[in-house]
Amino acid sequence: MISRCLAEMPHPQTKTTWLAIVAMSFCATYSQANPPQPGESSYTLELEPFARHTGTNAMELTYAPDGSGRVFVSTQSGQVFAYGPDGSDRGVFLDMTQANAGFRFDHESRFPFRGLMYVAFHPDYAISDAPGFGRFYTGHQVELSEDESDFDSKEFGGLGDSDKRFLIAEWRADADNPDRIDPASYRRVMLLNFRTYANNPHALGEIAFNPDAQPGEADYGKLYIAVGDSHNGDYGKPTNLARVQQPDNPFAKILRIDPLASGIQPYTIPDDNPFGTEVYATGLRDAQWFSFAKDLEGETVLVACDIGALLVEEINIIRPGGNYGWDRFEGTLDFDTDRQLLDSARPPVVQYGHAIPARIGAKPEGGMTAIMGGLVVSDPDHPAFQGQILFGDLPRGTLMHANYHHALTVEKTGRQSTPYILTVKLGEKTGNFADVLGTERGDVRLGVDESGAVYIVSKQTQTIFKTALVYTGKPVKSEPSIHQRESIGGTTGLVIVVGGIALLLIVMLLLAMMGAKRKPV
C-alpha cells in the first residue's frame, strides 16, 4: 500500500514534505476491508436424493478404497452408515455408542463440532497382507478422564475455564463381515485437549490420507489432521493467540503422522515432516475441511478451507512447512496490526467476505459465516466442471466454486481467484441449499465417492444427496478478485475512498497555494 501511494504523490518539496507524509500515512493505514464480491456462476447444481440415514447430524461422506463403490456417512451421534453404489442400505458400519472408546455426544449442547467428527480409511484397507489392512480411523469427542493428553493447549498458552478432548482412534474391520467394524478393536492413536472459555472451541478438523499416494512413496499411509487454535472466537476475553505461530505448538496447524503403531508407540512421525515434529503446516485458525489435488508440476497438495474470524473466509494451497498467516492475517487482511507482520506468510488463493449474497440475485448481507468444502472436482460425468474448487458457506447454505488451475497460477503472486455463487436446484425449487430444503440454515457438507462424484449431507436433513451439474448459459458477473494484503484500518470501503480523495484534494490545494505565494510579484 505505501509503495502504491508513493507513486501517486508529487515529489515532496522542502516545506510540504509533512503534507505528503500525512497523505501517505492515510493510504498506508486505511483501505477497503472486504474482498470483492463473488460472481454469479453459469452452472446450476442439481440435487437428487440418494439415500437416508437414521443418525443425528451428518458430518461427512467418504468412501472405502476397495473398489466396492460403497459410501459411508458419519454422524455426530456416533454412527457410521454404509451404502451401496446404488444407495442401497448396508446398515451401521460402526456404532461408537456400543464401543468402549470414551465417546461423548451431548444432544443438548449448542457446540457445533462435537461427537463423532471425521473418519478415514487407511489406503491399505483392502490389501490383506499390508500393515494397514482393515484399518479405519475416527476423530471424535471423548469424556474427560485422567488420561494424559498427547497435546494440551494449556501447555501452549491456552486460556479458559473448560476443557474439550478429542481423540484420533484406530479400528479394524470385522473379519466376518466387510460391512462392519469390530467395536472391540478400538485403539487410541492421539488425544488432544482444547482449553477454552466456551463450549465451542476451534478443535479437531478433517482427518484424511492422500488418495494419490502409491505404495512405496513417502506420503503413502500418512494421516493428515487439522487442529484448530483452541480459541472460541470471543475476542473480548484474554486469548491464547500469542503463541499459535510457534512451530512447536501443534494447535492452529495441520499435522501429519503415520498412525500405525510401532512397538509401544501409538504412532510415528514421518522422517520427511518439515519441522521434525508432527507439524506439517502452520498459521491455520480452524481448517475444518481439506482435500488433495495435483498442482501444476504434478505434485500433490492440500486444498484447505480455513474458517475466518471477523471478516474473511479463505482457501489455501497447503505445502509442507507453509505458514498461512493466522493469527497475524485473516485472509489478505492484517488481523493484528500491533504485531510484526510475517513476510513468509502465504496468502489464500480464494477468499470472500462476511457480507455476501446468500444466493444469486440477492443483495450482500452479513450474518454467521463459515467456509466448508474445498473439493477439487474430478467427476467424470461432468468434464466441463473438472478442475473447479467446490465449496460453500456452512450456515447460509450458499455453494460456490473457483477455478483451481487459476488458483495455482496466482498462488505465488499474492492474488486470489474469483469465487462464483452456484444456483442449487432440488425438484422445482431453486436458490441456495437452505432455500431448497426450506430450512433457516444450510449446514451443508460435501463428499465424494470412489469415482469422484460429489454428494451433499447436512445436519438439517437425514437425506443424502447426489449432485449433477447443469450449464445454464447465464452470463458470468464478477468483480476483479485481485486483492493484496492490506490493513483492516478504516470502516467501509466507500468512506475510505471518499476520505482519501478528499484528503488528497486538500493536499493538492495547499501545495498550489504555497506555490502561488512563492511566485514573484
ROGUPA-167055 format. One record per residue (C-alpha): residue in one letter; y, z, x. Coordinates in steps of 0.2 Angstrom, whole numbers, padded with zeros to 4 digits, always signed. Each point is the difference from the previous one (the first is absolute). Example, Ala and Ser with C-alpha at 12.3 -4.5 7.8 and 13.67 -1.06 7.14 Angstrom:
a-0022+0039+0062/s+0017-0003+0006/
END
This chain:
m+0000+0000+0000/i+0013+0004+0014/s-0003-0016+0009/r+0002-0010-0016/c+0016+0009-0004/l+0007-0002+0018/a-0002-0019-0002/e+0011+0000-0015/m+0014+0010+0007/p+0015-0007+0009/h+0002+0004+0019/p+0007+0017+0000/q+0018+0002+0007/t+0006+0015+0009/k+0009+0008-0015/t-0013-0005-0013/t-0016+0005+0009/w-0002+0015-0012/l+0001-0011-0015/a-0014-0011+0006/i-0010+0016+0003/v+0003+0006-0017/a-0006-0016-0008/m-0015-0001+0012/s-0005+0017-0005/f+0000-0004-0018/c-0011-0015+0003/a-0012+0010+0010/t-0001+0015-0012/y+0000-0008-0017/s-0011-0014-0006/q-0010-0005-0016/a-0013+0013-0002/n-0013-0010-0010/p-0011-0015+0005/p+0003-0016-0010/q-0008-0001-0017/p-0017-0008-0001/g-0002-0018-0007/e-0009-0006-0015/s-0017-0007+0004/s-0007-0017-0007/y-0017+0008-0003/t-0007+0010-0015/l-0014+0013+0004/e-0012-0001-0015/l-0011+0015-0003/e-0018-0001-0007/p-0010+0016-0005/f-0014+0001+0012/a-0008+0017-0003/r+0004+0018-0005/h-0003+0017+0008/t-0002+0017-0007/g+0009+0010+0013/t+0018+0007+0001/n+0013-0009+0010/a-0006-0015+0009/m+0006+0000+0018/e-0009-0015+0009/l-0011-0015-0002/t-0010-0006+0015/y-0017-0008+0004/a-0015+0003+0010/p-0003-0012+0015/d-0018-0004-0005/g+0002-0017-0009/s-0004+0008-0016/g+0016-0005-0008/r+0002+0018-0007/v+0017+0009-0002/f+0003+0018+0000/v+0014+0010-0009/s+0005+0018+0006/t+0008+0012-0012/q+0009+0016+0004/s-0012+0010-0011/g-0013-0003+0014/q-0011-0014-0006/v-0003-0017+0008/f-0006-0013-0012/a-0010-0016+0004/y+0001-0017-0008/g-0009-0016+0002/p+0009-0016+0004/d+0000-0004-0019/g+0008+0017-0004/s-0017+0007-0006/d-0001+0019+0002/r-0010+0006+0014/g+0003+0018-0004/v+0008+0015+0011/f-0002-0004+0018/l+0006+0017+0005/d+0005+0016-0010/m+0009+0012+0012/t+0000+0013-0013/q-0019+0001+0002/a+0001+0001+0019/n+0003+0015+0011/a+0016-0007+0009/g+0013+0012-0006/f+0008-0013-0011/r+0015+0004-0010/f+0009-0008-0015/d+0013+0009-0010/h+0001-0010-0017/e+0016+0010-0004/s+0009-0003+0016/r+0014-0013+0001/f-0005-0003+0018/p-0002-0019+0000/f-0011-0001+0015/r-0014+0012-0002/g-0019+0001-0003/l-0009-0015+0006/m+0012-0012+0009/y-0008-0014+0010/v-0017-0006+0005/a-0007-0012+0013/f-0017-0008+0005/h-0005+0000+0018/p-0002-0018+0006/d-0018+0004+0004/y-0004+0005-0018/a-0013-0013-0003/i-0007-0002+0018/s-0016+0011+0000/d-0001+0003+0019/a+0018+0003+0003/p+0008+0017+0002/g+0011-0001-0015/f-0013-0006-0012/g+0003+0007-0017/r+0015+0009+0005/f+0014+0002-0013/y+0017+0010+0003/t+0011+0009-0012/g+0018+0008+0002/h+0002+0014-0013/q+0009+0016-0003/v-0010+0016+0003/e+0001+0018-0005/l+0009+0011+0013/s-0013+0009+0011/e-0001+0010+0016/d-0006-0016+0009/e+0012-0005+0014/s+0009-0016-0002/d-0002-0014+0013/f+0019-0002-0003/d+0013+0012-0008/s+0017-0006-0003/k+0006+0018+0003/e-0004-0002+0018/f+0012-0015+0001/g+0015+0008-0009/g-0006-0001-0018/l+0009+0011-0011/g-0003+0006-0018/d-0009+0013-0011/s-0016-0009-0005/d-0014-0009+0009/k-0010-0016-0006/r-0016-0005+0009/f-0007-0017+0001/l-0017-0004+0007/i-0008-0016+0007/a-0018+0001-0004/e-0016-0011+0004/w-0014-0003-0012/r-0016-0010+0000/a-0007-0012-0013/d-0015+0006-0009/a-0016-0007+0008/d-0008-0003-0017/n+0015-0007-0009/p+0013-0012+0007/d+0012+0004-0014/r+0001+0018+0004/i+0006+0012+0014/d-0010+0015+0004/p+0011+0014-0005/a-0009+0012+0013/s+0005-0011+0014/y+0018+0006+0002/r+0006+0002+0018/r+0018+0005+0005/v+0009-0012+0011/m+0018+0006+0001/l+0010+0014-0010/l+0019-0001-0001/n+0011+0014-0007/f+0017-0005-0007/r+0013+0014-0001/t+0013-0004-0013/y+0013+0008-0012/a-0007-0008-0015/n-0016-0007-0008/n+0003-0018+0006/p+0000-0001+0018/h-0001-0017+0009/a-0018+0002+0005/l-0016-0010+0002/g+0002-0019-0003/e-0011-0015+0002/i-0016+0000+0010/a-0008-0016+0005/f-0010-0010+0013/n+0005-0017+0007/p-0010-0012-0010/d+0003-0014+0013/a-0007+0009+0015/q-0018-0006+0006/p-0014+0011+0008/g+0004+0002+0018/e+0019-0001-0002/a+0011+0015+0004/d+0006+0002-0018/y-0017-0001-0008/g-0004+0016-0009/k+0017+0008+0003/l+0007+0009-0015/y+0019-0001-0003/i+0008+0015-0009/a+0018+0001-0007/v+0007+0018+0001/g+0017+0004-0008/d+0014+0011+0008/s-0005+0015-0010/h+0017+0001-0008/n+0002+0001-0019/g+0016-0011-0002/d+0012+0015-0004/y+0013-0003+0013/g+0010+0015-0006/k-0013+0012+0009/p-0003+0002+0019/t-0011-0014+0005/n-0013-0003+0013/l+0007-0017+0004/a+0007+0004+0017/r-0017-0002+0008/v-0008-0014-0009/q+0004-0012+0014/q-0010+0009+0013/p-0015-0010+0005/d-0011+0016+0001/n+0004+0004-0018/p-0013-0009-0011/f+0011+0001-0016/a+0010-0015-0005/k-0012-0011+0009/i-0015-0012-0002/l-0015+0007+0009/r-0015-0009+0007/i-0017+0008+0004/d-0018-0004+0001/p-0007+0011-0015/l-0018+0000+0005/a-0005+0017+0008/s-0003+0001+0018/g-0010+0015+0005/i+0009+0015-0007/q+0016-0010-0002/p+0003-0005-0018/y+0009-0016+0006/t+0006-0008+0016/i+0017-0007+0006/p-0001-0019+0005/d+0003-0003+0019/d+0013-0014-0005/n+0011+0011-0011/p+0018-0002+0006/f+0004+0018+0003/g-0017+0007+0005/t-0001+0010-0016/e-0004-0003-0018/v+0017-0008-0002/y+0001-0019-0002/a+0018-0002-0007/t+0015+0011-0003/g+0016+0002-0011/l-0008-0003-0017/r+0006+0012-0014/d-0014-0002-0013/a-0010-0016+0003/q-0012+0001-0015/w-0006-0017+0001/f-0005-0013+0013/s-0011-0015+0003/f-0005-0011+0014/a+0005-0018+0004/k+0001-0013+0015/d+0017-0002+0008/l+0006-0017+0007/e-0010+0002+0016/g-0016+0004-0010/e+0000+0019+0004/t-0003+0012-0014/v+0014+0011-0005/l+0003+0013-0014/v+0012-0004-0014/a+0006+0017-0006/c+0011+0005-0015/d+0010+0015+0004/i+0008+0010-0014/g+0018+0003+0002/a+0012+0015-0002/l+0017-0003-0007/l+0003-0018+0001/v-0013-0012+0006/e-0018-0005-0002/e-0008-0010+0014/i-0015-0010+0007/n-0004+0001+0019/i-0011-0010+0011/i-0009+0013+0009/r-0005-0002+0019/p-0008+0012+0012/g+0013+0012+0006/g+0014-0006-0011/n+0014+0011-0006/y+0006-0004-0018/g+0015+0011+0001/w-0002+0015-0012/d+0009+0012+0000/r+0014-0009+0009/f+0000-0015-0012/e-0005-0003-0018/g-0003-0019+0000/t+0014-0008+0010/l+0012+0014-0005/d+0005+0014+0012/f-0007+0015-0010/d+0006+0014+0012/t+0016-0005+0009/d+0001+0017+0009/r-0014-0005+0011/q-0002-0012+0014/l-0006-0017-0006/l-0017-0006+0006/d+0002-0017+0008/s-0019-0002+0000/a-0002+0002-0019/r-0007-0015-0008/p+0009-0006-0016/p-0010-0004-0016/v-0004-0018-0004/v+0003+0002-0019/q+0011+0013-0009/y+0008+0003-0017/g+0012+0013-0006/h-0002+0013-0014/a+0011-0009-0012/i-0009-0016-0004/p-0005-0010-0016/a-0015+0007-0008/r-0005-0017-0006/i+0006-0018+0001/g+0016-0002-0009/a+0004+0019+0000/k+0016+0008+0008/p-0003+0010+0015/e-0002+0019-0004/g-0004+0015+0010/g-0014+0013-0004/m-0017+0006+0008/t-0005-0012+0014/a-0015-0001+0011/i-0008-0016+0008/m-0019-0003-0001/g-0012-0014+0004/g+0003-0011+0015/l-0015-0011-0002/v+0001-0017+0009/v-0007-0012-0013/s-0016-0010+0005/d-0006-0004-0017/p-0010-0016+0002/d+0003-0004-0019/h+0019-0001+0004/p+0003-0009+0016/a+0019-0003-0004/f+0003+0019+0000/q-0010+0004+0016/g+0010+0008+0013/q+0011+0009-0012/i+0002+0019+0002/l-0003+0007-0018/f+0007+0017-0003/g+0010+0010-0014/d+0010+0015-0005/l-0012+0014-0005/p+0010+0008-0014/r+0009-0015-0007/g-0016-0011+0000/t+0011-0014+0007/l-0011-0012+0011/m+0007-0011+0014/h-0005-0011+0014/a+0007-0006+0017/n-0005-0013+0012/y-0011+0008+0013/h+0002-0014+0013/h+0019+0001-0002/a-0002+0018+0002/l-0009-0002+0017/t+0013-0013+0005/v+0015+0013-0002/e-0010+0015+0006/k+0008-0001+0017/t+0018-0004-0006/g+0003+0015-0010/r+0002-0010-0016/q-0010+0001-0016/s-0009-0012-0011/t+0006-0002-0018/p-0011+0009-0014/y-0002-0009-0017/i-0003+0009-0016/l-0016-0007-0010/t-0002-0002-0018/v-0015+0010-0007/k-0010-0007-0015/l-0013+0008-0010/g-0005-0009-0016/e+0016-0005-0008/k+0010+0014+0009/t+0011-0004+0015/g+0011+0011+0011/n-0005+0012+0013/f-0016+0010+0001/a+0007+0014-0010/d+0007-0012-0013/v-0017-0008-0004/l-0009+0017-0001/g+0013+0007-0011/t+0002+0015+0011/e+0016+0008+0007/r-0007+0000+0018/g-0011-0013+0009/d-0009+0010+0013/v-0007-0017+0006/r-0012-0001+0014/l-0008-0016+0008/g-0017-0003+0007/v-0011-0015+0005/d-0018-0004-0001/e-0011-0008+0014/s+0006-0017-0004/g+0019+0004+0001/a+0003+0000-0019/v+0014+0013-0005/y-0003+0014-0013/i+0012+0013-0007/v-0004+0018-0005/s+0012+0013-0007/k+0001+0018-0005/q+0007-0006-0016/t-0016-0008-0006/q-0019+0000+0003/t+0000-0019-0001/i-0003-0009+0017/f+0009-0017+0000/k-0005-0016+0010/t+0015-0011+0004/a+0004-0018-0001/l+0016-0009+0006/v+0009-0013-0010/y+0014-0011+0007/t+0014-0001-0013/g+0011-0012+0009/k+0016+0011-0003/p+0013-0002+0013/v+0000+0014+0013/k+0016+0011+0000/s+0003+0011+0015/e+0013+0006+0012/p-0001-0001+0019/s-0011+0014+0006/i+0007+0001+0018/h+0005+0018+0001/q+0002+0008+0017/r-0001+0019+0004/e+0016+0008-0007/s+0007+0017-0004/i-0001+0008-0017/g+0018+0004+0002/g+0010-0005-0016/t-0003+0001-0018/t-0003-0017-0007/g+0001-0017+0007/l+0014-0006-0011/v+0011+0015+0004/i-0004-0002+0019/v+0004-0019+0000/v+0016+0002-0010/g+0006+0015+0011/g-0004-0009+0016/i+0010-0015-0005/a+0014+0011-0005/l+0000+0009+0016/l+0000-0016+0010/l+0014-0007-0010/i+0010+0016+0004/v-0004-0002+0019/m+0005-0018+0000/l+0017+0004-0009/l+0004+0013+0012/l-0004-0011+0015/a+0011-0014-0008/m+0014+0013-0002/m-0001+0006+0018/g+0000-0018+0006/a+0015-0004-0010/k+0010+0015+0008/r-0004-0006+0017/k+0008-0017-0003/p+0017-0003+0008/v+0016+0001-0011/
END
